[in-house]
Amino acid sequence: MTLAHGRHFQAIPGPSAMPEEVLAAMHRDAPNIYEGSLIDVTLRVEERLKAVARAPKAEVIIYITNGHGAWEGALINLFSPGDKVLALYTGRFARGWADMAKALRVGIEEIDFGARSPVDPQRVEDALRRDKSIKAVLMVQTDTASSVRNDVLGVRRAIDAAGSDALFLVDCIASLGCEPYEMDAWGVDVTVAASQKGLMTPPGIGLNYVGEKARAARKSAALVTPYWDWEPRINPSVFHARFCGTPPTHHLYGLDAALGMIEREGLENVWERHRRLSGAVHAAVEAWGGGGSWELNIPDPAHRSWAVSAIRTGIDANGLRSYCDAELDLTLGVGISLSSGAVGVRETGMFRIGHMGHLNPPAILGTLATIETAMEALRLERGAGAVEAAAKSLARA
Ligand SMILES: *Cc1c(COP(=O)(O)O)cnc(C)c1O
């Protein structure tokens, strides 16, 4: 018999858990889209979005789309066919973004840092010194497949050290609202994000944060299309021109509630909570690894994401995941292939724990203890004391 009952628990890296407060804010009839509260909420959401990315000077573009749409929005506003972009691969997601650029006939120079290590800024500097025609550098802060966190400021410094005036584009879809990020202070020209991860809102909103230099580059981009065009959204003739049509009404109310929660908790406290909760996951996996083949995909603790952990199992992890799902009411994230093949291929020797957004110690300890229960039921070899290690890690202030 299954022990599943009540609210099914998800520990996947997006869509993440949705707070009651967000759901309640969305539970309403269609609002007036010409005047009234929706306009006030939208203006507040824009200000709160700037705060969460530490981007007071940027323009925020709110698209009705997912992360992939936000990727395309950024690309078509900046480039023309034949432009050259340097893409930095540390798993899966920068590759997916660069593949989209290739399909738009943008030239991609790639550096692959492998599946288990971060971007090395020195290699970025060297590549930019060698090739002065590179128009932009594209990277992800947190790669959700490998669970590496890259050094965004380090890459900014590499661009400067090379004397390059390349635009700097960063995908923060998995990391915004989870890991420290400072768009303006770190000199990022375009930040891409989405609603359904650290921002705790259903999928459906994709974001482009546009700095001054990126906005200027938009003027000469030949790829611009009407729907994705930043300019009419930055200077809307009427309210709904910000959205090139009907606004994402309910998502705006939900996102406003989520951003209000982040504001109340304090952004730095939100980051610190993610750091500590992820530390519990890392401690547990290290304990499992003491007596079995389990290990974190990212060996260097300084580059482990605070939002998601990819775990190498050494065995086929599908049995573990399905046992957790069917018997114990816990959905774990699938492993995503980290080799250079097609996007979306599953890696059976891995699984992922999402620890982003609306999360507290019972959620994390419950997830880890539930995995431990499944391992015990399936007689999987592992080191002892993982849940205790997680508890100790949380208890250390
Ligand atoms: C989830 C994710 C994406 C893709 O977002 P979708 O909403 O699924 O299109 C892109 N980049 C990163 C880093 C992600 O975590």
The ligand as an SDF file (V2000), in Angstrom:
LIG
                    3D

 15 15  0  0  0  0  0  0  0  0999 V2000
   14.1220   26.5540  -16.2550 C   0  0  0  0  0  0  0  0  0  0  0  0
   15.2540   27.1960  -16.9380 C   0  0  0  0  0  0  0  0  0  0  0  0
   15.1800   27.6240  -18.2730 C   0  0  0  0  0  0  0  0  0  0  0  0
   13.9860   27.3580  -19.1380 C   0  0  0  0  0  0  0  0  0  0  0  0
   12.8370   27.9550  -18.6830 O   0  0  0  0  0  0  0  0  0  0  0  0
   11.4160   27.5020  -19.3060 P   0  0  0  0  0  0  0  0  0  0  0  0
   10.4420   28.3210  -18.5570 O   0  0  0  0  0  0  0  0  0  0  0  0
   11.2830   26.0340  -19.0640 O   0  0  0  0  0  0  0  0  0  0  0  0
   11.4420   27.8190  -20.7490 O   0  0  0  0  0  0  0  0  0  0  0  0
   16.2570   28.2860  -18.8100 C   0  0  0  0  0  0  0  0  0  0  0  0
   17.3810   28.5140  -18.0940 N   0  0  0  0  0  0  0  0  0  0  0  0
   17.4990   28.1020  -16.8220 C   0  0  0  0  0  0  0  0  0  0  0  0
   18.7680   28.3820  -16.0740 C   0  0  0  0  0  0  0  0  0  0  0  0
   16.4460   27.4220  -16.2130 C   0  0  0  0  0  0  0  0  0  0  0  0
   16.5810   26.9940  -14.9440 O   0  0  0  0  0  0  0  0  0  0  0  0
  1  2  1  0
  2  3  1  0
  2 14  2  0
  3  4  1  0
  3 10  2  0
  4  5  1  0
  5  6  1  0
  6  7  2  0
  6  8  1  0
  6  9  1  0
 10 11  1  0
 11 12  2  0
 12 13  1  0
 12 14  1  0
 14 15  1  0
M  END
$$$$
